[in-house]
Amino acid sequence: MSNREKTSREKTSREKKIIVVGGGLIGLTIALELQKAGIDTLLLEKEQVGRGASWGNAGHIATEQVYPIADPSMLKSLPKMLLDPLGPLRIDWRYLPQLMPWGMKLLSNMRSAPFERIHQSLRVLNRAALPSWERFKERWALQSWVKIEGSLLVAEREQSLEQLQKHGEKLNALGIKNQLLGRQALLDKAPALADSQLGALLFPDTGHIVDLSALIDHLLTQFQQLGGSVIENYEVGSIKKLSSKKVEVVANGEIFTAESIVLATGAFSKPFAKALSGFNLPLETERGYHLMLPHEKERLSIPISSIDRKFIMTPMNSGLRLAGTVEYGGLKLPPDMRRAQNFLPLATPMLKDPLNATDATEWMGFRPTMADSLPVIDQVDNCYYAFGHQHLGITHATLTAEIITALYLNQPPPIDVKPFAIDRF
């Protein structure tokens, strides 16, 4: 029996110091850092650790993405996008009544003052994210899977190239390094691209993970070898704060108790956060898709996004991952895998040679997004919160773990966490 298959009842029968609820990459990295600090930790996951959004995302350490998920410029193109069922943005109209309160808050945050405040907070997070990943990579020997080799944002229309140039200039002024590449420089950097790609921004201080499964399994093994306990396939039914020194988690009909709790359940966090904090948070899920092409392992060397086509191609050990889009339909709507298959006709014109889609696999998962595009990273008494990272869950995972561990140990966190407080709404 492998380490990940073990669910030792002996280890979990006694009360733990802390329970981390949610075994995505954020929950796993938090549990690992706490256990390394000598804190007796239980990681509780409703399915398999790391097999949700952490497994299916684009794998991009996207430190260049420092603006809110929505801005006023997209409003004029919104009707066209919504009329295309396979476009980059889709709303299931049956879900619209449930989405509206969150959507109104999202619109409110497009106003200049909140937009700028959110932008500055994302800058702070992203500026600290890459150094955090570098530290984490060295500490846990992740060099085989974490590559800090940059990424490209390409354009294939003259108007888009002008937008890229202005965007790059703005980011450089903010200290976010990038370089504008013309067509020939772009083709030298990514020879597989077709001549239709006119230019790109090269972001040197970004990275990607080439094998999410292997990285997650490695971290899980490290956690267990340090004495951490893992229980998988246990779905949490309720969470209660019994006192300032005791919390109770009921999962699969069993009761688990601990002195403290970390809530890291991503898009599923809203009811648990309300039970612990009393706040009805503006948390929504952005359903994202990917198409994995297992016979395209050598096509690209770094992630390439398209400003025109609104998706990303990430090279991984297991193939080329085409990912992106935003779909609002809640947590229960069945996936529409046509959205995953649509990546193929999006990607093909960008490349010199046709893609090999033999044995391609499809996936859909849930990105947890707050109405202000910022995560909740906070401590209130013996309850710790780490969710709502939108498209930047991979990017902010290790930094979030550093913050939560510092808060637990009553040490100064690496950045000011006030903008990410649970009571900010």
Number of C-alpha atoms within 10 A of each C-alpha: 5 6 12 15 11 13 14 11 11 8 14 18 11 11 17 20 16 26 27 26 26 30 30 26 28 27 28 28 23 28 34 26 20 24 23 17 13 12 19 19 29 27 26 28 26 17 16 17 26 23 17 19 23 24 19 23 26 30 26 27 29 24 23 19 17 20 17 23 17 16 15 12 9 10 12 9 9 12 10 11 17 15 12 11 15 19 17 17 20 21 18 14 11 11 13 14 10 13 20 11 12 19 16 11 15 20 15 14 22 19 12 11 10 14 19 15 16 20 20 16 21 23 20 15 24 23 17 18 22 22 14 20 22 16 13 20 17 10 9 12 14 18 14 12 18 22 18 19 14 20 26 26 19 28 25 20 15 12 10 18 23 13 14 20 17 13 15 21 17 12 16 13 10 10 11 20 17 21 15 22 21 16 20 14 14 21 18 12 16 17 16 16 23 17 17 14 22 20 27 30 24 21 21 17 19 23 23 25 25 24 18 24 16 15 22 21 15 14 19 26 17 16 24 19 12 15 18 23 25 28 22 18 14 16 17 19 12 15 23 16 20 12 12 12 13 19 21 20 20 16 18 11 12 10 13 19 23 22 19 23 28 24 22 28 25 30 24 20 21 19 15 21 22 13 14 20 17 11 15 15 20 18 24 27 23 24 24 25 28 27 25 28 23 18 16 19 16 12 18 19 18 23 26 24 22 20 18 15 17 16 19 22 25 26 26 26 16 15 20 27 29 28 26 25 21 19 24 20 22 20 15 6 12 9 18 14 16 12 26 23 21 15 25 18 11 15 18 15 16 20 17 13 12 12 17 14 15 11 9 15 15 19 21 22 21 26 27 26 25 23 25 25 25 23 28 26 23 23 19 13 11 18 23 24 26 28 31 31 24 24 23 26 26 25 27 24 25 28 27 29 25 20 23 25 24 17 16 20 13 9 11 11 17 14 12 12 17 13 18 17 16 21 15 9 11
